[in-house]
Amino acid sequence: MVQVAFTTHSTEQTMGLAQRLAEKLVEGDVILLEGDLGAGKTTFTKGLAKGLHITRNVNSPTFTIIKEYEGRLPLYHMDVYRLAESDEDLGFDDYFYGNGVTVVEWAHLIKDYLPAERLEINIYHKGDDEREVVFKGNGKRYEKICEELKK
């Protein structure tokens, strides 16, 4: 596992970091987002969407669980927070091994369904607008992405 951390000082910088990541993404990539409420998980996803040339407004799928967006690659944005007390499988494999990029907020709540190879991103509050964004690459592909983002 390779780990790399970045500090951002604004929403724009957080989104910019996500856009840089989006340039490296391919079909079937899985990104897990963790962080406190309001840490910037959805903001990060908006940056990914922008980097994937998605023009629709991206917002949290808290009540719908999964939202799909079309761009350079399809983006499957999941917020599984409301599944904390459920054992329901919503066909996650169709997304994780599908033809787009899957982003899962609160991924620890469905850990039994997650693929072993994935990019884990933790976002931490460091101040009003300052965030620490920690990438952990699980698997050679994601380790390589982490190494490339350091440059």
C-alpha positions in Angstrom: 0.0 0.0 0.0 1.2 3.5 -0.9 0.0 6.5 1.0 0.4 10.2 0.1 -1.1 13.3 1.8 -1.9 16.7 0.5 -3.0 19.9 2.3 -5.6 22.1 0.5 -6.4 25.6 1.6 -9.7 26.2 -0.2 -12.6 24.4 -1.8 -11.1 25.3 -5.2 -7.8 23.6 -4.3 -9.6 20.5 -3.0 -11.6 20.3 -6.3 -8.3 20.9 -8.3 -6.7 17.9 -6.6 -9.7 15.8 -7.5 -9.5 17.0 -11.1 -5.8 15.9 -11.3 -6.9 12.5 -10.0 -9.7 12.3 -12.6 -7.2 12.7 -15.4 -5.7 9.4 -14.4 -8.9 7.4 -14.0 -10.0 4.6 -16.2 -13.0 2.3 -16.5 -13.6 0.2 -13.4 -11.7 2.4 -11.0 -13.1 2.5 -7.4 -12.6 5.4 -5.0 -13.6 5.3 -1.4 -14.2 8.6 0.4 -14.2 8.9 4.2 -14.3 12.0 6.4 -16.4 13.8 9.0 -19.7 15.4 8.0 -18.8 18.5 6.0 -15.1 17.5 5.5 -15.5 17.8 1.7 -16.4 14.4 0.3 -19.0 15.7 -2.1 -16.8 18.7 -2.9 -14.0 16.3 -3.9 -16.5 14.3 -6.0 -17.5 17.6 -7.8 -13.9 18.0 -8.7 -13.7 14.5 -10.0 -16.8 15.1 -12.1 -15.3 18.3 -13.5 -12.2 16.4 -14.4 -14.3 13.7 -16.1 -16.0 16.5 -18.2 -19.4 16.1 -16.5 -21.5 19.2 -16.9 -24.4 18.2 -14.7 -24.5 19.6 -11.1 -23.2 17.0 -8.7 -24.7 16.8 -5.2 -24.8 14.2 -2.5 -26.9 11.1 -3.2 -27.8 10.7 0.5 -31.4 9.9 -0.1 -31.1 8.1 -3.4 -28.0 6.2 -2.5 -26.6 6.2 -6.1 -26.5 8.9 -8.7 -25.1 8.4 -12.2 -23.4 11.0 -14.4 -22.2 10.9 -18.0 -18.8 12.3 -19.0 -15.5 11.1 -20.4 -16.4 8.0 -18.3 -19.6 7.4 -16.4 -19.4 8.4 -12.7 -21.3 6.4 -10.2 -21.6 8.4 -7.0 -22.7 6.5 -3.9 -23.5 7.8 -0.5 -24.1 4.6 1.6 -24.5 6.5 5.0 -28.2 5.5 5.1 -27.2 1.8 4.7 -25.5 1.6 8.1 -28.2 -0.7 9.5 -28.9 -2.6 6.4 -27.5 -5.8 4.9 -29.1 -5.0 1.5 -26.9 -5.5 -1.6 -27.8 -3.0 -4.2 -25.9 -4.7 -7.0 -22.6 -3.0 -6.0 -20.6 -5.4 -8.2 -22.4 -4.0 -11.3 -20.8 -0.6 -10.4 -17.5 -1.7 -9.0 -16.7 -3.9 -12.1 -18.7 -1.8 -14.6 -17.7 0.6 -17.3 -17.3 3.8 -15.2 -15.7 5.2 -12.1 -17.3 4.5 -8.8 -17.0 6.9 -5.8 -18.4 5.6 -2.5 -18.9 8.0 0.4 -18.9 6.3 3.9 -17.5 3.2 2.3 -16.6 1.5 5.6 -20.4 0.9 6.0 -20.3 -1.6 3.1 -16.8 -3.0 3.7 -17.9 -6.6 2.9 -18.9 -5.6 -0.6 -15.8 -3.6 -1.5 -13.1 -4.8 -4.0 -9.7 -5.4 -2.6 -8.0 -3.1 -5.1 -9.2 0.5 -4.7 -8.1 4.0 -3.9 -9.1 5.1 -0.4 -9.2 8.9 0.3 -9.7 10.3 3.8 -10.4 14.0 4.1 -9.8 15.7 7.5 -10.7 19.2 8.7 -7.6 21.2 9.6 -9.2 24.7 9.7 -12.0 26.7 8.3 -11.1 26.0 4.6 -8.0 23.9 5.2 -8.2 20.1 4.6 -5.7 17.2 4.8 -6.5 14.8 1.9 -4.8 11.4 2.4 -4.7 8.9 -0.5 -4.1 5.2 0.2 -3.5 3.0 -2.9 -4.5 -0.6 -2.5 -3.2 -2.6 -5.5 -0.5 -1.8 -8.1 -2.7 0.5 -10.2 -3.7 2.7 -7.3 -0.2 2.7 -5.8 1.0 4.0 -9.2 -1.7 6.8 -9.1 -0.5 7.8 -5.7 3.1 8.0 -6.8 2.1 10.1 -9.9 0.0 12.5 -7.8 3.1 13.2 -5.6 4.9 14.7 -8.6 
